[in-house]
Amino acid sequence: MNQQTCAALPVLVSGGGIGGLAAALALVRQGFEVTVLEQAPEIGEIGAGIQLGPNAFHAFDALGVGDKARSRAVYTDFMVMHDALDEYQIGKIPTGDAFIQRFGNPYAVIHRVDVHLSLLEGAQETGKVKFLTNTRILRVEQDEASVTVFDQNGKSYRGVALIGADGGKSVVREQYVNDPPRVTGHVVYRAVVDKKDFPDNLQWNAASIWVGPNCHLVHYPLRGGEQYNVVVTFHSREKEEWGVTDGSKEEVQSYFQGIAAKPRQLIDLPKTWKRWATADREPIGTWVFGRVTLLGDAAHPTTQYMAQGACMALEDAVTLGEALRVHQNDWPQALQLYQKSRVARTARIVLSAREMGRLYHAKGVERLVRNDLWKGRTPERFYDAMEWLYGWNVGNCLSTVA
C-alpha cells in the first residue's frame, strides 16, 4: 500500500466516552479524519458529578470546547474537608480569584453528562468525526502502515492508527497487556439530588468532603445549583467484583452508623443510588504497541480519590495531539513522545489516589494525625502543593522530555 493511501485512512478511536471524544477532537485539529467505535447503542455518558481542576479547563481550551464546558460548570468558592465523626474542619482551600490567578483557570464541578456533551458537540461540529455505535472491538491486527480492528459482527475497520480509549475494562489493553485489575474492596455510591430536597445547612458552593473511618462522603452543587451531587464511599464487608449495579439504601445506611448528624443527612437523601465496586491497575510503562496506543482509563485506571480521572483523559488527548504536531504527524515518533510525556504523571495520579484514600479513611491515631496535617496552612502553601497537578497546560505538556 502506498503512502498516499495510508494518509487517507482515518484514525480509529475505540470508545465514545470522555477520553475517546477528547482524542477525536485533538486528532481532527491535527488534520485527521476520525472514526469512533462505540459498543453502546448510542454515544452517551452515565454517572453523576465530577470535579474539574484548572488543568481540565486548559485541556478544554486546547480542544476548542472551553466555552461549552465553562457554560455548563458550577464554579466553587472553596474545597473543604471535615471530620465526619465530630465535624472538625480539617482544611479549607479558597478557589476564588487568587486560585484562578495562580493556575490560570478555575476549579469547578459539573455533571459528567455535561462534559461529554460539550466534547460531543465539538466533535460533531467539525464534520470530521464519524460515529459507529453497537460496535464492540474483539481484536486488533496491524502492519507497518495501518491497523485493522474486528468487531463482534465480523466487520473490520482499517485506520492509520488506533487509540484505545475504551475504559478501565479496555479490550485493547487486554490484547496487548492483559494485566489483572486490582479490586480495592471500596464501594462508591453516587446519586444526584434536587436542590429542594437537599439540606439548607449543606448547600455550600464548595467541593465538600467528610472523612471517616473506612468511609467518606462528598457533596457539591451541579447545574447552576439546581441539583447536588452526593457520593459516599465505604470499605465493603463483602468480596467485591469490579462493576456497576443498582444500590440499596439499606446497605449504605449500614456502613455509616457512627458519623455526626450533619453529614449523616446525606445518606438519607437519594431515592435511587448507583453502586460502583472500584478497581485500579498497577501503572505500566508501555502504552504504545506499534500503531496502537492507550488513553484515559484504558491506560491508567485509577480510584476516585484524586478526582482526576476525566481530567487525565483530557490531558492525554491534548498531549497526543501536541506530540503529533511536533513530529509532523509521524505516528511512530509521536506515539513514543506521547507515552514518554504521560507515563510518570498518570502513574503519580494512580499512586497518589491510593494514598489519598488511606488518608481519607484513617482511624484511631492515624485519624488524629490526618486532622493535624494542614493546621494553620495558608492558601498559598496549599497552592504550592497543588502546582504539580494544576500547573499542567498545553504549553508544558511535553516538557518532561529532554
C-alpha positions as CSV (number, residue, x, y, z in Angstrom):
1,M,0.0,0.0,0.0
2,N,1.4,3.4,-0.9
3,Q,2.0,6.3,1.4
4,Q,-0.9,8.3,-0.1
5,T,-3.4,5.5,0.6
6,C,-2.3,5.3,4.2
7,A,-2.6,9.1,4.6
8,A,-6.2,8.8,3.5
9,L,-7.2,6.4,6.2
10,P,-8.9,7.7,9.3
11,V,-7.6,7.3,12.9
12,L,-9.7,4.7,14.8
13,V,-10.8,5.5,18.3
14,S,-12.2,2.7,20.4
15,G,-14.7,4.2,22.9
16,G,-17.0,7.2,22.7
17,G,-16.6,8.4,26.3
18,I,-14.9,11.5,27.5
19,G,-11.4,10.2,26.6
20,G,-12.4,9.0,23.2
21,L,-14.2,12.2,22.2
22,A,-11.3,14.3,23.5
23,A,-8.9,12.2,21.4
24,A,-11.1,12.7,18.4
25,L,-11.1,16.5,18.8
26,A,-7.3,16.5,19.3
27,L,-6.8,14.4,16.1
28,V,-9.1,16.5,14.0
29,R,-7.1,19.5,15.0
30,Q,-4.1,17.8,13.5
31,G,-5.8,17.3,10.2
32,F,-7.1,13.7,10.6
33,E,-10.4,12.2,9.9
34,V,-11.6,10.1,12.9
35,T,-13.9,7.0,13.2
36,V,-15.1,6.5,16.8
37,L,-16.2,2.9,17.5
38,E,-18.6,2.6,20.5
39,Q,-20.0,-0.6,21.8
40,A,-23.2,1.0,23.3
41,P,-26.3,1.6,21.2
42,E,-25.8,5.4,21.4
43,I,-23.0,7.8,22.1
44,G,-23.7,8.9,25.7
45,E,-22.5,9.1,29.3
46,I,-23.7,7.9,32.6
47,G,-22.7,8.8,36.1
48,A,-23.1,11.9,38.2
49,G,-20.9,14.9,39.1
50,I,-17.2,15.2,38.5
51,Q,-14.7,17.8,39.6
52,L,-12.6,19.8,37.1
53,G,-9.3,21.3,38.1
54,P,-7.7,24.2,36.1
55,N,-5.8,21.5,34.1
56,A,-9.1,20.3,32.7
57,F,-10.0,23.8,31.5
58,H,-6.6,24.2,29.9
59,A,-7.4,21.0,28.1
60,F,-10.9,22.1,27.0
61,D,-9.4,25.3,25.6
62,A,-6.8,23.4,23.7
63,L,-9.5,21.1,22.2
64,G,-11.7,24.1,21.2
65,V,-14.6,23.5,23.6
66,G,-13.6,25.7,26.5
67,D,-16.7,27.9,26.2
68,K,-19.1,25.0,26.0
69,A,-17.7,23.4,29.2
70,R,-17.5,26.7,31.1
71,S,-21.1,27.4,30.4
72,R,-22.2,24.1,32.0
73,A,-19.9,24.2,35.0
74,V,-20.5,25.4,38.6
75,Y,-17.6,27.4,40.0
76,T,-16.9,26.7,43.6
77,D,-15.7,29.2,46.2
78,F,-13.6,26.6,48.1
79,M,-12.7,23.0,48.7
80,V,-13.3,21.9,52.3
81,M,-12.6,18.8,54.3
82,H,-14.4,17.9,57.6
83,D,-14.0,15.0,60.0
84,A,-17.3,13.0,59.7
85,L,-17.2,11.9,63.4
86,D,-17.0,15.3,65.1
87,E,-17.5,17.9,62.2
88,Y,-14.0,19.3,62.8
89,Q,-12.8,21.4,59.8
90,I,-9.5,19.8,58.7
91,G,-8.7,22.0,55.8
92,K,-10.3,24.7,53.6
93,I,-8.8,25.9,50.3
94,P,-10.2,29.0,48.6
95,T,-10.8,28.5,44.9
96,G,-11.7,32.1,44.0
97,D,-9.7,34.9,42.4
98,A,-6.3,34.1,44.0
99,F,-6.6,30.4,42.9
100,I,-7.6,31.4,39.3
101,Q,-4.7,33.9,39.2
102,R,-2.3,31.2,40.3
103,F,-3.3,28.5,37.9
104,G,-4.9,30.4,35.0
105,N,-8.2,28.7,35.2
106,P,-10.9,27.9,37.8
107,Y,-11.9,24.9,39.9
108,A,-15.4,23.7,39.1
109,V,-17.9,20.9,39.4
110,I,-20.0,19.6,36.6
111,H,-22.3,16.8,35.7
112,R,-20.4,14.1,33.8
113,V,-23.0,14.2,31.1
114,D,-22.3,17.9,30.5
115,V,-18.6,17.3,30.0
116,H,-19.4,14.6,27.5
117,L,-22.0,16.7,25.7
118,S,-19.5,19.6,25.3
119,L,-17.0,17.3,23.7
120,L,-19.6,15.6,21.6
121,E,-20.9,18.9,20.2
122,G,-17.4,19.9,19.5
123,A,-16.7,16.7,17.6
124,Q,-19.9,16.8,15.6
125,E,-19.3,20.4,14.6
126,T,-16.0,19.5,13.0
127,G,-17.7,17.3,10.4
128,K,-14.6,15.1,10.5
129,V,-15.7,12.6,13.2
130,K,-17.7,9.5,12.2
131,F,-19.5,7.6,14.9
132,L,-20.3,3.9,14.7
133,T,-22.4,2.5,17.6
134,N,-23.2,-1.1,18.6
135,T,-19.6,-1.8,17.6
136,R,-17.6,-3.8,20.1
137,I,-14.0,-4.4,19.2
138,L,-12.9,-8.0,19.7
139,R,-9.3,-8.0,18.3
140,V,-6.7,-5.8,16.6
141,E,-4.3,-6.6,13.8
142,Q,-1.7,-4.3,12.3
143,D,1.1,-3.9,9.8
144,E,3.8,-1.3,9.4
145,A,1.4,1.3,7.9
146,S,-2.1,0.6,9.3
147,V,-4.3,-1.0,12.0
148,T,-7.3,-3.2,11.4
149,V,-9.9,-3.9,14.1
150,F,-12.6,-6.6,14.0
151,D,-15.9,-6.2,15.8
152,Q,-18.5,-8.6,17.2
153,N,-20.3,-8.9,13.9
154,G,-17.1,-9.9,12.0
155,K,-16.8,-6.4,10.4
156,S,-13.4,-4.9,10.0
157,Y,-12.3,-1.3,10.1
158,R,-8.9,0.0,8.9
159,G,-7.1,3.1,10.1
160,V,-3.7,4.7,10.2
161,A,-3.6,4.2,14.0
162,L,-5.9,3.0,16.9
163,I,-6.4,4.9,20.1
164,G,-7.7,2.6,22.8
165,A,-10.0,4.8,24.8
166,D,-12.3,2.0,25.8
167,G,-12.2,2.5,29.6
168,G,-11.0,0.6,32.6
169,K,-12.0,-2.8,31.1
170,S,-10.3,-2.0,27.8
171,V,-10.3,-4.7,25.2
172,V,-7.3,-3.0,23.5
173,R,-5.3,-3.2,26.8
174,E,-6.4,-6.8,27.3
175,Q,-5.0,-7.8,24.0
176,Y,-1.6,-6.0,24.4
177,V,-1.1,-6.0,28.2
178,N,-3.6,-8.5,29.7
179,D,-2.9,-7.4,33.3
180,P,-5.4,-8.1,36.2
181,P,-7.4,-5.3,37.8
182,R,-6.7,-4.5,41.4
183,V,-10.1,-4.6,43.1
184,T,-10.0,-2.3,46.0
185,G,-12.9,-3.5,48.1
186,H,-14.0,0.1,48.3
187,V,-17.6,0.7,47.1
188,V,-18.8,4.1,45.8
189,Y,-22.5,5.1,45.8
190,R,-23.4,8.1,43.6
191,A,-26.6,10.0,43.3
192,V,-28.0,13.4,42.2
193,V,-30.5,15.2,44.4
194,D,-32.7,18.2,43.5
195,K,-31.9,21.4,45.5
196,K,-35.4,21.4,47.0
197,D,-34.6,18.1,48.7
198,F,-31.1,19.0,49.8
199,P,-30.5,20.2,53.4
200,D,-30.2,24.0,53.7
201,N,-27.3,23.7,56.1
202,L,-25.2,21.8,53.5
203,Q,-26.0,24.0,50.5
204,W,-22.4,25.2,50.2
205,N,-20.8,26.4,47.0
206,A,-17.9,24.1,47.6
207,A,-16.4,20.7,46.8
208,S,-17.0,19.3,50.2
209,I,-15.8,16.0,51.8
210,W,-16.5,14.4,55.1
211,V,-13.9,11.8,56.0
212,G,-14.4,9.0,58.5
213,P,-13.1,5.6,59.5
214,N,-13.2,3.4,56.4
215,C,-15.6,5.8,54.7
216,H,-16.2,9.3,53.3
217,L,-19.0,11.4,51.9
218,V,-18.8,14.1,49.2
219,H,-21.3,16.8,48.1
220,Y,-21.3,19.7,45.7
221,P,-23.7,21.7,43.6
222,L,-24.5,20.9,39.9
223,R,-26.3,22.6,37.0
224,G,-26.4,26.1,38.3
225,G,-27.0,24.9,41.9
226,E,-30.4,23.3,40.9
227,Q,-29.0,19.9,41.9
228,Y,-26.5,18.4,44.3
229,N,-24.1,15.6,43.7
230,V,-23.9,13.1,46.6
231,V,-21.1,10.4,46.7
232,V,-20.5,8.1,49.6
233,T,-17.6,5.6,49.8
234,F,-17.0,2.7,52.2
235,H,-14.9,-0.4,52.6
236,S,-17.2,-3.3,51.8
237,R,-17.7,-6.3,54.1
238,E,-18.2,-8.5,51.0
239,K,-15.8,-9.8,48.4
240,E,-16.4,-7.3,45.6
241,E,-16.2,-7.7,41.8
242,W,-15.4,-4.7,39.7
243,G,-18.5,-3.2,38.2
244,V,-21.7,-1.0,38.4
245,T,-25.0,-2.1,39.8
246,D,-28.1,-0.5,41.4
247,G,-27.5,0.3,45.0
248,S,-29.6,-0.2,48.1
249,K,-30.4,2.4,50.7
250,E,-30.2,-0.2,53.5
251,E,-26.7,-1.1,52.5
252,V,-25.5,2.5,52.5
253,Q,-27.0,3.2,55.9
254,S,-25.5,0.1,57.4
255,Y,-22.0,1.5,56.9
256,F,-22.4,5.0,58.4
257,Q,-23.6,4.3,61.9
258,G,-21.0,6.4,63.8
259,I,-21.0,9.6,61.9
260,A,-22.2,13.0,63.0
261,A,-25.7,14.3,62.4
262,K,-24.8,16.9,59.7
263,P,-23.0,14.6,57.2
264,R,-25.4,11.8,58.1
265,Q,-28.2,13.7,56.4
266,L,-26.6,12.9,53.0
267,I,-27.1,9.2,53.1
268,D,-30.9,9.6,53.8
269,L,-31.5,11.8,50.7
270,P,-31.2,9.9,47.5
271,K,-34.2,7.9,46.2
272,T,-32.0,5.8,44.0
273,W,-28.3,5.1,44.1
274,K,-25.8,3.7,41.6
275,R,-23.3,1.4,43.2
276,W,-19.7,1.2,41.9
277,A,-17.3,-1.5,43.2
278,T,-14.0,0.1,42.3
279,A,-10.7,-1.0,41.0
280,D,-7.5,0.3,39.5
281,R,-4.4,-1.3,37.9
282,E,-0.7,-1.2,38.6
283,P,0.8,1.6,36.5
284,I,2.6,0.4,33.3
285,G,5.5,1.9,31.4
286,T,4.4,0.9,27.9
287,W,1.2,2.1,26.4
288,V,2.3,2.0,22.7
289,F,2.2,-1.1,20.6
290,G,3.2,-0.3,17.1
291,R,0.4,2.0,15.8
292,V,-1.8,1.3,18.8
293,T,-1.9,3.3,22.0
294,L,-4.0,3.6,25.1
295,L,-5.6,6.7,26.5
296,G,-7.6,7.6,29.6
297,D,-8.8,4.9,31.9
298,A,-7.6,2.3,29.4
299,A,-4.1,3.5,30.1
300,H,-4.2,4.3,33.8
301,P,-7.4,3.3,35.6
302,T,-7.5,5.0,39.0
303,T,-9.6,5.2,42.0
304,Q,-11.6,8.4,42.5
305,Y,-9.6,9.9,45.5
306,M,-7.7,12.5,43.5
307,A,-10.8,13.5,41.4
308,Q,-8.7,13.4,38.3
309,G,-9.9,10.5,36.1
310,A,-11.6,12.6,33.5
311,C,-9.0,15.4,33.8
312,M,-6.2,12.9,33.0
313,A,-8.1,11.6,29.9
314,L,-8.4,15.2,28.6
315,E,-4.7,15.8,29.3
316,D,-3.9,12.6,27.4
317,A,-5.8,13.7,24.4
318,V,-4.2,17.1,24.2
319,T,-0.7,15.7,24.7
320,L,-1.3,13.1,21.9
321,G,-2.3,16.0,19.6
322,E,0.8,18.0,20.6
323,A,3.1,15.0,20.1
324,L,1.7,14.6,16.6
325,R,2.1,18.3,15.9
326,V,5.7,18.3,17.0
327,H,6.5,15.2,14.8
328,Q,4.5,16.4,11.8
329,N,2.0,13.5,12.2
330,D,4.7,10.8,12.1
331,W,2.8,8.2,14.1
332,P,5.7,6.0,15.5
333,Q,7.6,9.0,16.7
334,A,4.6,10.9,18.0
335,L,3.3,7.9,20.0
336,Q,6.7,7.4,21.7
337,L,6.7,11.1,22.7
338,Y,3.1,10.9,23.9
339,Q,3.9,7.8,26.1
340,K,7.1,9.4,27.4
341,S,5.2,12.6,28.4
342,R,2.4,10.8,30.2
343,V,3.5,7.7,32.0
344,A,5.1,9.2,35.1
345,R,2.4,11.9,35.6
346,T,-0.5,9.5,35.3
347,A,1.2,6.9,37.5
348,R,1.6,9.6,40.1
349,I,-2.2,10.1,40.0
350,V,-2.9,6.4,40.4
351,L,-0.5,6.0,43.3
352,S,-1.5,9.3,44.9
353,A,-5.1,8.3,44.8
354,R,-4.4,5.2,46.7
355,E,-2.6,7.2,49.4
356,M,-5.3,9.8,49.5
357,G,-7.9,7.0,50.0
358,R,-5.9,5.9,53.0
359,L,-5.7,9.4,54.4
360,Y,-9.5,10.0,54.0
361,H,-10.3,6.7,55.7
362,A,-7.9,6.9,58.6
363,K,-9.0,5.7,62.0
364,G,-7.5,5.7,65.5
365,V,-4.3,7.6,65.9
366,E,-3.9,7.9,62.1
367,R,-7.1,9.9,62.1
368,L,-5.7,12.4,64.7
369,V,-2.5,12.8,62.6
370,R,-4.6,13.5,59.5
371,N,-6.7,16.1,61.3
372,D,-3.5,17.9,62.3
373,L,-1.8,17.7,58.9
374,W,-2.9,21.1,57.5
375,K,-3.4,23.1,60.7
376,G,-2.5,26.8,60.0
377,R,-1.6,26.2,56.4
378,T,-2.1,29.3,54.2
379,P,-3.9,29.2,50.8
380,E,-0.5,29.9,49.1
381,R,1.0,26.8,50.7
382,F,-1.9,24.7,49.6
383,Y,-1.5,26.1,46.0
384,D,2.3,25.3,46.1
385,A,1.4,21.7,47.0
386,M,-1.0,21.6,44.0
387,E,1.3,23.1,41.5
388,W,2.4,19.8,40.0
389,L,-1.2,18.9,39.4
390,Y,-3.0,22.1,38.4
391,G,0.0,23.7,36.7
392,W,-0.3,21.5,33.6
393,N,-1.2,23.2,30.3
394,V,-0.8,22.7,26.6
395,G,2.4,24.8,26.6
396,N,4.2,22.5,29.0
397,C,2.5,19.1,28.4
398,L,5.6,17.8,26.5
399,S,8.1,19.4,28.9
400,T,9.0,16.1,30.7
401,V,11.0,15.3,27.5
402,A,14.6,16.5,27.5
